[in-house]
């Protein structure tokens, strides 16, 4: 049976003062946990910002759930959620009010949105602080609120940029648990991370991006096969794959 | 101590440079040219304002002393306000405090230098702003007027000394948690209170808005101390009396020295206390259910909630309303006496609406704390912007409706003109902010002018032009078309020179 495609990117390019992303092709399937890894400045965030409509590509196509995201951005956004590495929430709103605001933006029926908000707040351990303003929250709590905001409108595709940066072990586990539940329920998660162990343990497939190009992609075993060292860790495989094109240049 | 002073001065200079160039070194030449043009304009303005007073002798009468001392007090209250802001920032801005407080240098020395830096920066700003007036007076009336530079520097030092004492007193009275907000509000009130107080006195006594009228009143002059009183030393010093100047500068230096000696010892303790203040949890009343509504409605509600829950922003916003008190009093007085002075209220309302609208528009459009969230929502950018503009305009309508309604009791025509003018000025300021929108944190509200000087000037001149148009319309003259066209031209110009990405 052919798997549904959650995200299809073809020939995506973006140039600032130098090329940031070059002719990138990427396919992520429904119900898949996809990790995008790469060195600093590889083009991971730029790629994902183009997918979420936060940045206009110079060329290429983006289809989310079969919708042309460049031609019908509103419809594509309706089924997508974006979580940046820096949790952007409103200090003067409570988590509950923040989720109400997000639900309002995505036009979610209030009864459904409220039930989801309560569920997410419970899952993420935010219940004791649900009606406190976010201004005094730690980074981990802010990240959890932002994650709840990304999930409250029940997106088909959730895209996260370094969601575990700066989180303590407990908060990181809460976030990972919620993401796993999301994938188990049929959702698609695309995540960038510098923590290769997280990609190794959580992702169904891993994409390695360097110099704005997708240089390797596949399951952990497939990546190992590409380097010819099946017993290597993802870290070793990653470094070998990333250094290859650099050495070739 | 010397290297520390050098370090502080270097930081101060770079901070100023960054503020002037909005962090872009490439703008240095433009800023230099703008400063020269601004300086030239200020000298012309100073010529028209104070040129006639250059002949005032070194032995003035009581009336002149009252007027000069009043002007000094008026300026000093503004310096005190600015110094309080700086001291509050020194307490609460973490920046390099962790490094400083963990270094083996005694904190007392560091904060002594830091208080001195505040005094120097307050004095330098005052000298910069006063220089066109002093230069014009010295050019026309002779070099004795250059003594005014010394007086201004002394005022800066005294302001810094009082600001440190006031802020530390607040710290001890209400604790570090509340001092931050209260000190900023007190600073703003001090800056506005003297001007507003004089205006109210002028309205009550003379029926006009001139803040100088009470300073020229016979009642005040008759009750003022004799010309030999030490109260007039600053005025004598300003007029070129060198012995008075020495005394004033010495007194200010002594005040600053005492302030440093007394407070620098404890300053470190207060800074540590301030940095230890954690933001306590503020619980909001739990509502029963999520509300139904459009995405635009959700955006509007969010804007209002954020504004209403930020006491500092509310205080800054209300401060602009505070300036409406004197004209409101004038309206009430005119209405009671059947006079037509209320016409004066029309441009004041329009001007205030323009300024308030610009501030609110910046908060709503540029000061969006979750730009990615809003941009990734299934809404077109046009709808997002419209919702934000609606939030601004509805707030403006809410604030100004009572004033316009009160004006309607005196004159329907004036109320209609004021209402239209308020909407036009606020709308124009919002459009300017829209043209020059950048991404910033709400907490950067106080420095919003630095992101675009052109936007600041366009907003100010647009408000002035709309106020003039409204005043002339209220007076029933077709000349109103001229400032209205200028206002439209300013908007068109702003649109043309706005960055393409905006």
Interface residues (C-beta under 8 A of the other chain):
Chain A: X52 X53 X54 X74 X75 X77 X78 X80 X81 X82 X84 X88 X89 X90 X91 X92 X93 X94 X96 X97 X100 X101 X102 X103 X104 X105 X106 X107 X109 X110 X111 X113 X114 X117 X129 X131 X132 X133 X135 X136 X149
Chain B: X278 X279 X280 X281 X282 X283 X284 X285 X286 X289 X290 X291 X292 X293 X294 X295 X297 X298 X299 X301 X302 X305 X306 X309 X310 X369 X370 X371 X372 X373 X374 X375 X376 X377 X378 X379 X380
